[in-house]
Amino acid sequence: MSEPNAVTKAALAEYEEMRKNPGAYKRYHSVDELFDEVLEDVKGTHADLLS
C-alpha cells in the first residue's frame, strides 16, 4: 500500500482531533439546520451576491 499524500494525512489528523474533542466542534441535528446557518452567514457577509 502506498503512503497517503499530505492532504489525506491532514484530513486524518483533523478527524482524530475531532474525535478526541467533540465538544469543540459544532453539531447539527439535520442538514436543513446546517444550510439555514450557512444561508444566514452568506446573507450577512455576502449580501451583494444574493441580489
C-alpha positions as CSV (number, residue, x, y, z in Angstrom):
1,M,0.0,0.0,0.0
2,S,1.3,3.5,-0.9
3,E,1.9,6.3,1.5
4,P,-1.0,8.7,1.9
5,N,-0.5,12.2,0.4
6,A,-0.3,15.4,2.5
7,V,-4.0,16.2,2.1
8,T,-5.1,12.8,3.2
9,K,-2.7,13.0,6.2
10,A,-4.1,16.4,7.2
11,A,-7.7,15.1,6.9
12,L,-6.9,12.1,9.1
13,A,-5.3,14.3,11.7
14,E,-8.3,16.6,11.7
15,Y,-10.6,13.6,12.1
16,E,-8.5,12.4,15.1
17,E,-8.7,15.9,16.7
18,M,-12.5,16.0,16.2
19,R,-12.9,12.5,17.7
20,K,-10.8,13.4,20.7
21,N,-12.5,16.8,21.3
22,P,-16.1,16.5,20.0
23,G,-17.3,19.4,22.2
24,A,-15.0,21.8,20.4
25,Y,-17.0,21.4,17.2
26,K,-20.5,22.5,16.2
27,R,-23.0,19.7,15.5
28,Y,-26.3,19.9,13.6
29,H,-29.4,17.9,14.1
30,S,-30.3,18.0,10.4
31,V,-29.0,19.1,7.0
32,D,-31.7,21.7,7.0
33,E,-30.3,23.2,10.2
34,L,-26.8,23.3,8.7
35,F,-28.0,25.0,5.5
36,D,-30.1,27.5,7.4
37,E,-26.9,28.6,9.2
38,V,-24.9,28.7,6.0
39,L,-27.5,30.8,4.3
40,E,-27.7,33.3,7.3
41,D,-23.9,33.6,7.1
42,V,-24.0,34.3,3.4
43,K,-26.8,36.9,3.8
44,G,-24.7,38.6,6.5
45,T,-21.3,38.6,4.8
46,H,-22.1,38.4,1.0
47,A,-25.5,40.0,0.6
48,D,-24.2,41.6,-2.6
49,L,-24.0,38.1,-4.2
50,L,-27.7,37.4,-3.4
51,S,-29.1,40.4,-5.3
